[in-house]
Amino acid sequence: MEPKQIEKTDAEGGKITIKLMEKGILKDKMIGQFDLDMSFIYLKKDHVLMHKWLALSNPNGEDYSKIQAYMKVSVAVTC
């Protein structure tokens, strides 16, 4: 997703949430999620987080500290 025309202050305080869902017939089930601060990525070289493994956990599950899955991502932030 590429939001357009975001104010700099909103971008600095913004958060990116990555969710991994299992598609169901009637209802989707969350496997895990990971939150990133946009400012953390923006302060990296070239404003990019490249080929990083994230440990996803389920905030709605019984044990939030339990890792449910790993996902390799690349994220770029531009303003």
TORKOL-4160 file (C-alpha; in steps of 0.2 Angstrom, whole numbers, padded with zeros to 4 digits, m for minus):
79
<pt num="1" X="0000" Y="0000" Z="0000"/>
<pt num="2" X="0006" Y="0017" Z="m0004"/>
<pt num="3" X="m0003" Y="0031" Z="0005"/>
<pt num="4" X="m0001" Y="0048" Z="m0003"/>
<pt num="5" X="0001" Y="0066" Z="0004"/>
<pt num="6" X="0004" Y="0062" Z="0022"/>
<pt num="7" X="0011" Y="0076" Z="0033"/>
<pt num="8" X="0028" Y="0074" Z="0039"/>
<pt num="9" X="0023" Y="0073" Z="0058"/>
<pt num="10" X="0010" Y="0060" Z="0054"/>
<pt num="11" X="0024" Y="0049" Z="0045"/>
<pt num="12" X="0036" Y="0051" Z="0059"/>
<pt num="13" X="0024" Y="0045" Z="0072"/>
<pt num="14" X="0016" Y="0032" Z="0060"/>
<pt num="15" X="0016" Y="0013" Z="0062"/>
<pt num="16" X="0017" Y="m0001" Z="0049"/>
<pt num="17" X="0008" Y="m0017" Z="0054"/>
<pt num="18" X="0011" Y="m0033" Z="0045"/>
<pt num="19" X="m0001" Y="m0047" Z="0047"/>
<pt num="20" X="m0001" Y="m0065" Z="0041"/>
<pt num="21" X="m0019" Y="m0072" Z="0040"/>
<pt num="22" X="m0026" Y="m0089" Z="0036"/>
<pt num="23" X="m0040" Y="m0087" Z="0024"/>
<pt num="24" X="m0056" Y="m0096" Z="0030"/>
<pt num="25" X="m0073" Y="m0099" Z="0021"/>
<pt num="26" X="m0083" Y="m0089" Z="0034"/>
<pt num="27" X="m0069" Y="m0080" Z="0044"/>
<pt num="28" X="m0051" Y="m0077" Z="0042"/>
<pt num="29" X="m0039" Y="m0082" Z="0057"/>
<pt num="30" X="m0024" Y="m0072" Z="0062"/>
<pt num="31" X="m0008" Y="m0082" Z="0062"/>
<pt num="32" X="0003" Y="m0067" Z="0068"/>
<pt num="33" X="0008" Y="m0049" Z="0066"/>
<pt num="34" X="0023" Y="m0037" Z="0068"/>
<pt num="35" X="0023" Y="m0018" Z="0070"/>
<pt num="36" X="0036" Y="m0007" Z="0064"/>
<pt num="37" X="0039" Y="0012" Z="0067"/>
<pt num="38" X="0040" Y="0022" Z="0051"/>
<pt num="39" X="0053" Y="0033" Z="0059"/>
<pt num="40" X="0064" Y="0017" Z="0062"/>
<pt num="41" X="0064" Y="0013" Z="0044"/>
<pt num="42" X="0066" Y="0031" Z="0038"/>
<pt num="43" X="0082" Y="0033" Z="0048"/>
<pt num="44" X="0090" Y="0018" Z="0040"/>
<pt num="45" X="0102" Y="0020" Z="0025"/>
<pt num="46" X="0091" Y="0025" Z="0009"/>
<pt num="47" X="0075" Y="0024" Z="0021"/>
<pt num="48" X="0075" Y="0005" Z="0017"/>
<pt num="49" X="0073" Y="m0011" Z="0027"/>
<pt num="50" X="0079" Y="m0025" Z="0016"/>
<pt num="51" X="0077" Y="m0044" Z="0017"/>
<pt num="52" X="0074" Y="m0044" Z="0036"/>
<pt num="53" X="0066" Y="m0059" Z="0045"/>
<pt num="54" X="0052" Y="m0054" Z="0057"/>
<pt num="55" X="0046" Y="m0065" Z="0070"/>
<pt num="56" X="0027" Y="m0064" Z="0070"/>
<pt num="57" X="0016" Y="m0067" Z="0086"/>
<pt num="58" X="m0002" Y="m0067" Z="0089"/>
<pt num="59" X="m0008" Y="m0053" Z="0100"/>
<pt num="60" X="m0025" Y="m0061" Z="0101"/>
<pt num="61" X="m0018" Y="m0078" Z="0106"/>
<pt num="62" X="m0015" Y="m0086" Z="0123"/>
<pt num="63" X="0003" Y="m0082" Z="0124"/>
<pt num="64" X="0008" Y="m0066" Z="0115"/>
<pt num="65" X="0027" Y="m0070" Z="0117"/>
<pt num="66" X="0026" Y="m0086" Z="0107"/>
<pt num="67" X="0032" Y="m0084" Z="0089"/>
<pt num="68" X="0019" Y="m0091" Z="0077"/>
<pt num="69" X="0029" Y="m0088" Z="0061"/>
<pt num="70" X="0043" Y="m0080" Z="0052"/>
<pt num="71" X="0042" Y="m0068" Z="0037"/>
<pt num="72" X="0055" Y="m0061" Z="0026"/>
<pt num="73" X="0051" Y="m0043" Z="0021"/>
<pt num="74" X="0058" Y="m0027" Z="0013"/>
<pt num="75" X="0050" Y="m0010" Z="0017"/>
<pt num="76" X="0054" Y="0007" Z="0010"/>
<pt num="77" X="0048" Y="0024" Z="0017"/>
<pt num="78" X="0049" Y="0039" Z="0006"/>
<pt num="79" X="0042" Y="0057" Z="0010"/>
